[in-house]
């Protein structure tokens, strides 16, 4: 599977631009994590890119979400490890993250929401100028970006990363595609 094939499938299955941006942001963070750990950047990036491909198809049904996504990823040529990571990111199924890839997608997924919310409260509504320090402060504000599961983000410790280091990595990764994200 190529990135273009994955993007074509996303464009065929997802209409919501914010959801597409979320998947692109997750891809960027996953690629940065792969570089950090010496893992396969393409495999990790595609896992992040495809992880929510089925959200609209399952109409937000969390009991179906990610099962269909894993099947779609497999049909596109994803490995079983990638499909398992996609399954794991939805806690509703009870699949425990085992591999580094599983753990990475589980904490990268909600981080995008925190970073986007941090950008959107800035006057210029851009990632430029947003700091790790600001995001760390906002991390402690439970009502800020309430959908960004702090517990999941904090599981970056299972990757051997401190929270501040993980947030900084995520912010830098998303800055790298800021124009594509409209941020």
SERO-4910 file (N, C-alpha, C, O; in steps of 0.05 Angstrom, whole numbers):
BEGIN
 pado doro    nc1    nc2    nc3   cac1   cac2   cac3    cc1    cc2    cc3    oc1    oc2    oc3
  Unk    A     17    -24      0      0      0      0     18     25      0     37     27     15
  Unk    A     10     44    -17     25     69    -17      9     90     -2    -15     86      4
  Unk    A     22    112      5      8    133     18    -15    144      1    -36    151     10
  Unk    A     -9    146    -25    -30    156    -44    -54    138    -44    -77    148    -45
  Unk    A    -50    112    -43    -73     93    -42    -88     97    -17   -113     96    -17
  Unk    A    -74    100      6    -88    105     31   -104    131     30   -127    132     39
  Unk    A    -92    152     20   -106    178     17   -130    176     -1   -151    187      5
  Unk    A   -128    161    -23   -151    157    -41   -174    144    -26   -197    151    -29
  Unk    A   -167    124    -10   -188    110      5   -200    128     26   -224    127     30
  Unk    A   -184    144     38   -195    164     58   -214    183     44   -235    188     54
  Unk    A   -206    193     21   -222    213      7   -249    200     -3   -269    213     -5
  Unk    A   -248    174     -7   -272    159    -16   -291    153      8   -315    149      4
  Unk    A   -279    152     32   -295    143     55   -300    165     76   -317    161     94
  Unk    A   -287    188     74   -289    209     95   -295    235     82   -281    244     64
  Unk    A   -316    248     91   -324    274     80   -315    297     99   -308    319     89
  Unk    A   -315    293    124   -309    314    144   -280    322    143   -262    306    149
  Unk    A   -275    347    135   -247    357    132   -232    357    159   -208    352    159
  Unk    A   -246    363    181   -233    362    207   -223    334    214   -202    331    226
  Unk    A   -239    314    207   -231    286    212   -207    279    194   -188    266    204
  Unk    A   -207    288    169   -184    283    152   -159    296    163   -138    284    164
  Unk    A   -162    321    172   -139    335    185   -129    320    209   -105    319    214
  Unk    A   -148    310    225   -140    294    249   -123    270    241   -102    264    253
  Unk    A   -131    257    220   -116    233    211    -89    241    199    -69    227    203
  Unk    A    -87    264    185    -62    274    175    -43    281    198    -19    276    198
  Unk    A    -54    294    219    -38    302    242    -28    277    257     -6    276    266
  Unk    A    -45    257    260    -37    232    273    -15    219    257      4    208    268
  Unk    A    -18    219    231      3    208    213     30    222    219     51    209    222
  Unk    A     29    249    220     54    264    224     67    257    251     91    253    253
  Unk    A     51    255    272     62    247    298     73    219    298     94    214    309
  Unk    A     58    201    285     68    173    283     94    171    268    111    155    275
  Unk    A     97    187    247    122    187    232    145    197    249    167    186    248
  Unk    A    139    218    265    160    229    283    168    208    304    191    205    311
  Unk    A    148    194    314    154    173    334    170    150    322    189    140    334
  Unk    A    163    143    297    179    121    284    208    130    280    226    114    285
  Unk    A    212    154    272    240    164    270    254    163    297    277    155    299
  Unk    A    240    172    317    251    172    344    260    144    354    281    141    367
  Unk    A    244    124    347    249     97    357    263     79    336    267     55    341
  Unk    A    269     90    313    283     74    293    264     53    280    273     32    272
  Unk    A    239     59    279    219     41    268    213     48    239    223     68    229
  Unk    A    196     33    226    189     37    198    170     61    196    147     59    203
  Unk    A    180     83    186    165    108    185    141    106    167    120    117    173
  Unk    A    143     91    145    120     88    127     98     73    141     74     81    140
  Unk    A    105     50    153     85     34    167     72     49    189     47     48    192
  Unk    A     87     62    206     76     77    228     59    101    218     37    106    229
  Unk    A     68    115    197     54    137    186     27    128    175      6    141    179
  Unk    A     27    106    160      2     96    148    -17     87    169    -42     90    166
  Unk    A     -7     76    191    -25     68    213    -39     92    224    -63     92    229
  Unk    A    -24    114    228    -36    138    238    -55    150    218    -76    160    226
  Unk    A    -48    149    193    -65    161    172    -92    146    170   -113    158    166
  Unk    A    -91    120    173   -115    103    168   -132     98    193   -154     87    191
  Unk    A   -122    105    217   -135     95    242   -164    103    245   -179     88    258
  Unk    A   -173    124    233   -201    133    236   -217    132    210   -237    146    207
  Unk    A   -207    117    190   -220    116    164   -249    108    164   -264    114    146
  Unk    A   -257     93    185   -284     83    186   -304     99    204   -327     90    207
  Unk    A   -296    121    215   -313    136    233   -340    143    221   -361    139    233
  Unk    A   -339    154    197   -365    161    184   -380    137    175   -404    136    176
  Unk    A   -366    117    166   -379     92    156   -393     77    179   -414     65    174
  Unk    A   -382     79    203   -395     66    226   -413     85    241   -425     78    262
  Unk    A   -416    109    230   -433    130    241   -427    134    271   -446    138    287
  Unk    A   -402    133    278   -394    139    306   -400    117    325   -396    120    349
  Unk    A   -409     94    316   -415     71    333   -388     59    343   -374     46    328
  Unk    A   -382     64    368   -356     56    379   -353     26    381   -331     16    383
  Unk    A   -375     11    380   -373    -18    381   -364    -29    353   -355    -52    351
  Unk    A   -368    -13    333   -360    -21    306   -334     -7    296   -319    -17    281
  Unk    A   -331     18    306   -308     34    298   -282     20    304   -278      8    325
  Unk    A   -264     21    285   -237      9    285   -237    -20    276   -217    -29    265
  Unk    A   -259    -34    280   -260    -62    268   -262    -60    238   -247    -73    224
  Unk    A   -280    -43    228   -283    -39    199   -257    -25    189   -247    -32    168
  Unk    A   -247     -6    204   -222      8    196   -199    -11    193   -183     -9    174
  Unk    A   -196    -30    211   -175    -50    209   -179    -67    184   -159    -74    170
  Unk    A   -204    -74    178   -210    -90    154   -203    -74    128   -191    -85    110
  Unk    A   -210    -49    128   -204    -32    105   -174    -30    102   -164    -32     79
  Unk    A   -160    -26    124   -130    -24    123   -118    -50    111   -100    -49     95
  Unk    A   -129    -73    121   -119    -99    111   -124   -101     80   -106   -110     65
  Unk    A   -148    -93     71   -154    -94     43   -135    -77     26   -129    -83      3
  Unk    A   -126    -55     38   -107    -37     25    -78    -48     25    -61    -39     11
  Unk    A    -74    -69     42    -47    -81     43    -33    -78     69     -9    -83     71
  Unk    A    -47    -68     89    -34    -64    116    -26    -91    128    -40   -111    123
  Unk    A     -5    -91    143      3   -114    158    -16   -120    181    -32   -103    189
  Unk    A    -14   -144    192    -30   -150    216    -23   -133    239    -40   -126    255
  Unk    A      3   -125    242     11   -108    263     -2    -80    261    -11    -69    281
  Unk    A     -4    -70    237    -18    -44    232    -47    -47    239    -59    -30    252
  Unk    A    -60    -69    229    -89    -73    234    -94    -75    264   -114    -65    274
  Unk    A    -76    -89    279    -80    -92    308    -78    -65    322    -93    -60    340
  Unk    A    -59    -49    313    -56    -22    325    -81     -5    320    -90      9    338
  Unk    A    -93     -7    296   -118      7    291   -140     -3    309   -155     13    319
  Unk    A   -142    -29    313   -162    -40    331   -157    -30    360   -176    -22    374
  Unk    A   -132    -30    369   -125    -23    396   -132      6    403   -138     12    426
  Unk    A   -131     24    384   -134     52    390   -163     58    400   -167     79    413
  Unk    A   -181     40    395   -209     43    406   -212     25    430   -215      0    427
  Unk    A   -211     36    453   -212     20    478   -238      4    481   -239    -14    498
  Unk    A   -258     11    466   -284     -2    469   -283    -32    464   -299    -48    473
  Unk    A   -262    -40    448   -260    -69    441   -245    -85    461   -246   -110    461
  Unk    A   -230    -72    479   -215    -86    499   -189    -99    490   -178   -115    504
  Unk    A   -180    -92    465   -154   -102    456   -132    -86    470   -131    -61    466
  Unk    A   -116    -99    485    -94    -85    499    -71    -79    480    -63    -96    464
  Unk    A    -61    -55    481    -37    -48    465    -13    -65    475     -6    -64    499
  Unk    A     -1    -79    457     22    -96    464     48    -86    452     68    -84    466
  Unk    A     48    -79    427     72    -71    413     77    -41    416     59    -26    425
  Unk    A    100    -32    409    107     -4    410     88     12    391     80     34    397
  Unk    A     82      0    368     64     12    349     36     16    361     24     37    359
  Unk    A     26     -5    374      0     -3    388     -1     20    408    -19     36    409
  Unk    A     20     21    425     21     41    446     24     69    434     13     88    445
  Unk    A     39     71    412     43     97    400     17    109    389     11    132    393
  Unk    A      2     92    374    -23    103    363    -43    111    385    -58    130    382
  Unk    A    -43     96    407    -61    101    429    -56    129    442    -75    142    450
  Unk    A    -31    137    443    -26    163    456    -23    185    435    -28    209    442
  Unk    A    -16    179    410    -15    200    389    -42    210    381    -46    234    376
  Unk    A    -62    192    380    -89    198    371   -101    222    386   -109    242    374
  Unk    A   -102    221    413   -114    244    427    -96    269    429   -106    291    433
  Unk    A    -70    265    425    -52    289    426    -59    309    405    -56    333    409
  Unk    A    -69    300    382    -75    319    360    -96    339    369    -95    362    362
  Unk    A   -116    329    384   -137    347    393   -128    369    412   -136    392    410
  Unk    A   -110    361    430    -98    381    448    -82    402    433    -85    426    439
  Unk    A    -66    393    414    -50    412    398    -67    430    381    -63    455    380
  Unk    A    -87    419    368   -105    436    351   -120    456    369   -122    480    362
  Unk    A   -130    447    391   -144    466    409   -126    488    419   -134    511    421
  Unk    A   -101    481    425    -81    501    433    -76    522    412    -73    545    418
  Unk    A    -76    513    386    -73    532    364    -97    550    361    -95    574    356
  Unk    A   -121    538    363   -146    552    357   -153    574    378   -168    592    372
  Unk    A   -141    572    402   -147    593    422   -127    616    419   -130    637    432
  Unk    A   -107    613    402    -88    635    397   -101    655    378   -117    647    360
  Unk    A    -95    681    380   -107    701    363   -104    695    333   -122    699    317
  Unk    A    -81    685    325    -76    680    297    -85    652    288    -85    646    264
  Unk    A    -94    636    307   -104    609    302    -85    592    285    -93    579    266
  Unk    A    -59    593    293    -38    579    279    -21    564    299    -20    570    323
  Unk    A     -7    543    289     12    528    306     37    545    311     50    541    332
  Unk    A     44    562    293     67    580    297     63    597    322     42    610    325
  Unk    A     82    596    339     79    612    364     68    596    387     72    603    410
  Unk    A     55    574    382     45    556    403     69    542    415     87    532    401
  Unk    A     70    541    442     93    529    455     86    504    471     63    500    478
  Unk    A    106    488    475    102    464    492     94    472    520     77    459    532
  Unk    A    105    494    530     99    504    557     69    510    559     56    503    578
  Unk    A     58    523    538     30    530    538     13    505    538     -7    503    552
  Unk    A     21    485    521      6    460    519      7    444    545    -12    431    553
  Unk    A     30    445    558     33    432    585     14    444    605      1    430    620
  Unk    A     12    470    605     -7    484    623    -36    476    616    -51    470    634
  Unk    A    -42    476    591    -69    469    582    -76    440    588    -99    433    592
  Unk    A    -55    423    587    -59    394    593    -72    391    621    -88    373    624
  Unk    A    -65    408    639    -76    406    666   -104    417    669   -117    414    690
  Unk    A   -114    431    649   -141    442    649   -160    422    636   -162    420    612
  Unk    A   -174    407    653   -191    385    643   -213    394    624   -221    379    607
  Unk    A   -222    419    627   -244    428    609   -233    438    582   -249    441    563
  Unk    A   -207    443    581   -195    451    555   -191    426    538   -179    407    547
  Unk    A   -201    427    513   -199    404    495   -207    379    510   -193    359    511
  Unk    A   -231    380    521   -241    358    538   -241    331    524   -240    311    538
  Unk    A   -243    331    498   -244    305    483   -216    293    481   -214    270    473
  Unk    A   -195    308    487   -168    297    485   -162    283    511   -155    295    531
  Unk    A   -164    257    510   -161    239    534   -133    242    546   -114    232    535
  Unk    A   -132    256    568   -106    260    582    -92    234    590    -68    232    589
  Unk    A   -109    215    599    -98    190    608    -84    176    585    -63    164    588
  Unk    A    -97    176    562    -85    164    538    -59    178    530    -39    165    524
  Unk    A    -60    204    530    -36    220    522    -13    213    542     10    209    533
  Unk    A    -19    212    567      1    207    588     13    179    586     34    173    598
  Unk    A      0    161    571     12    135    567     37    135    550     48    114    544
  Unk    A     45    159    541     70    162    527     93    152    545    114    145    535
  Unk    A     89    151    571    109    140    589    115    111    582    137    101    587
  Unk    A     94     97    571     98     69    563    116     66    539    126     45    532
  Unk    A    121     89    525    139     90    503    167     98    512    186     99    496
  Unk    A    169    105    538    194    115    548    198    145    544    220    155    546
  Unk    A    176    159    540    177    188    536    164    202    559    143    194    568
  Unk    A    176    224    567    163    241    587    141    257    573    143    262    549
  Unk    A    121    265    588     98    280    576    108    305    560     99    309    538
  Unk    A    124    321    572    134    345    559    148    339    533    144    352    513
  Unk    A    164    318    533    179    310    510    160    300    488    164    306    464
  Unk    A    139    286    496    120    275    476    103    298    464     99    299    440
  Unk    A     95    317    481     79    339    471     96    356    452     86    365    431
  Unk    A    121    360    458    139    375    441    143    361    414    143    374    393
  Unk    A    146    335    415    149    319    390    124    321    373    126    325    349
  Unk    A    101    319    386     76    321    371     72    349    359     63    351    336
  Unk    A     78    369    374     75    397    365     93    402    341     84    413    321
  Unk    A    118    393    343    137    397    321    128    381    296    130    391    273
  Unk    A    118    357    300    109    341    277     86    355    263     85    356    238
  Unk    A     67    365    278     44    379    267     52    405    254     40    413    234
  Unk    A     71    419    265     81    444    252     92    437    224     90    454    206
  Unk    A    103    414    221    114    406    195     93    403    173    100    404    149
  Unk    A     68    400    181     46    399    161     25    421    166      2    418    158
  Unk    A     33    442    180     14    463    188     -2    474    164    -26    479    167
  Unk    A     11    478    142     -3    489    118    -25    470    109    -47    479    103
  Unk    A    -18    444    108    -38    424    100    -61    423    119    -84    417    111
  Unk    A    -56    428    145    -77    428    166    -92    454    167   -113    456    181
  Unk    A    -83    474    153    -95    501    155    -89    514    181   -104    532    190
  Unk    A    -68    506    194    -60    518    220    -33    530    219    -23    541    238
***
